[in-house]
Amino acid sequence: MRLRTSSCDGPGYRRIHCGRGFRYTDTAGRPLTDAGELARIRGPDHPARLA
């Protein structure tokens, strides 16, 4: 399996540090509330962000 990379230049979801976790916003800055999308983002197939 190859590592996929992406660019932060285009529209997309944002992950914002909040307390001991994160909150996610959509392209318009509104909180992401769709349970399916949140499960996909938080799923085990998304590795932790590397510093």
URRA-V736031 format. One record per residue. N is the residue number from 1. RES is the residue in three letters. SS is DSSP state (h for helix, s for strand, l for the rest). OMEGA is omega in whole degrees, -180 to 180 (NA if undefined). NEAR is the number of other C-alpha atoms within 10 Angstrom. Layout:
BEGIN
N:RES:SS:OMEGA:NEAR
N:RES:SS:OMEGA:NEAR
END
This chain:
BEGIN
1:MET:l:-178:3
2:ARG:l:177:4
3:LEU:l:177:4
4:ARG:l:177:5
5:THR:l:178:6
6:SER:l:179:6
7:SER:l:177:7
8:CYS:l:-177:9
9:ASP:l:-177:6
10:GLY:l:179:8
11:PRO:l:179:10
12:GLY:l:179:13
13:TYR:l:176:17
14:ARG:s:176:17
15:ARG:s:-175:14
16:ILE:s:180:11
17:HIS:s:-177:10
18:CYS:s:-179:9
19:GLY:l:179:7
20:ARG:l:-178:5
21:GLY:s:-178:8
22:PHE:s:168:10
23:ARG:s:-175:14
24:TYR:s:178:17
25:THR:s:179:15
26:ASP:l:-176:14
27:THR:l:179:12
28:ALA:l:180:9
29:GLY:l:178:11
30:ARG:l:178:11
31:PRO:s:178:13
32:LEU:l:-175:16
33:THR:l:-179:12
34:ASP:l:-176:8
35:ALA:h:180:9
36:GLY:h:179:9
37:GLU:h:179:11
38:LEU:h:179:13
39:ALA:h:179:10
40:ARG:h:-179:11
41:ILE:h:-177:14
42:ARG:h:-176:12
43:GLY:l:-177:10
44:PRO:l:-178:9
45:ASP:l:175:8
46:HIS:l:-179:9
47:PRO:l:178:8
48:ALA:l:180:8
49:ARG:l:179:5
50:LEU:l:-178:4
51:ALA:l:NA:3
END
